[in-house]
Amino acid sequence: MAKPMEVVLASGNPGKLKEFQDLLADCGMKVIPQSVFNTPDVEETGLSFVENAIIKARFACAHTGLPAIADDSGLAVDALKGAPGIYSARYARDENNGVNSDAANNEKLLRELIDVPDEERGARFICCLVYMRHEHDPTPIICHGEWSGTIMRDASGNNGFGYDPLFWLPELNCASAELAKADKNRISHRGKALSQLVAALL
């Protein structure tokens, strides 16, 4: 049996790592977190999800000498002209003593939308996935997934992370944070992008 090809994941998120490992095992790939190689986080200086994912993947390739996978994800709210967008993880950092916090981000989002009527609270989770074969790969594989919903007025559910407790799914009549992990992974923005990547690599 051929030895699996090693691929570095440009992330330290353990949940994300497990998800990638499970899905890419069928592609003959062994996914290793960048922390194993002491790869530091790179500054995300891009102005789009695509740019930031490429920056992270290229940096991981350069640091480890291995192919790399990176994703950049976030929430785009219609009434906020697409904000928090690429700044989703650090949306409230400036008013939270420089610390990234899911709770602070959610509180800020609710404040920003307090006067927005229910019918105008549409939003999308967006994920851009990039696979780079090496640091100078001129044709990285780029996959894109979106997940539509609306922003609730109060949090609900204990699963997931980030904005999941505020993201309402009308077709399922529940919040993202109320979904079982396996169900979320199958239908989410990241799940859709991952499926595209698997199809491209097989």
Residue, then its C-alpha position, 0 to 999 in steps of 0.5 A: m500500500a502506498k504511503p499517504m502524501e503528507v499535507v500541512l494544514a495552515s491552521g491550529n484549530p483541532g476541530k478543523l484538523k479532524e474534519f480535514q483528516d477524515l475527508l482527505a484520508d480517502c484521497g491518500m493524504k495525511v493532513i498534519p497541522q502546521s504546529v507540528f512544524n512550529t509554523p507561526d501564524v502569518e499576518e493576513t494582509g489580503l482584502s478578500f477571503v481568497e487572498n488571505a487563504i493563499i497567503k496562509a497556504r503559501f506561508a505554510c508551504a514555504h515554512t514546511g516544504l510540503p503541499a499546504i491547505a488553508d482556508d479563510s472563512g467569515l460571515a457576510v451580513d447584507a445590512l452591514k454591506g458584507a461586514p464583518g467579512i474577512y475581519s469576522a474573527r477579530y470583529a470586536r478586537d479593538e473594543n475588547n482589549g486587543v483580544n479576539s473573542d466569539a462572545a465579544n464579536n456576537e455582542k457587537l454584531l447584535r448591537e450593529l443590527i439592533d434597529v434592522p428589521d427581521e426581513e433585512r437580516g440576511a447573511r452568508f457564511i463564506c469559506c475559501l479553501v486553497y490547496m498549494r502544491h508548493e510555495h511557488d505554485p502558479t495554479p493553486i486549487i481554489c474552492h468556494g462555499e457559501w451557506s445562507g441564513t439570517i441573523m437572530r436577535d438572541a443566541s441559541g444552541n451550544n454547538g459550533f463556534g463563532y457566530d453559529p449561535l446567531f445564524w438562523l437556518p430557515e429551511l431547518n428551523c434552527a440555529s447553526a449552533e443547534l445542529a449536530k456536528a456531522d450535520k453541520n459539516r455536511i451542509s456548511h460553507r466549509g463542508k461545501a468547499l471541502s467537498q469541492l476540494v476532495a472532488a478536485l484531488l481525487 
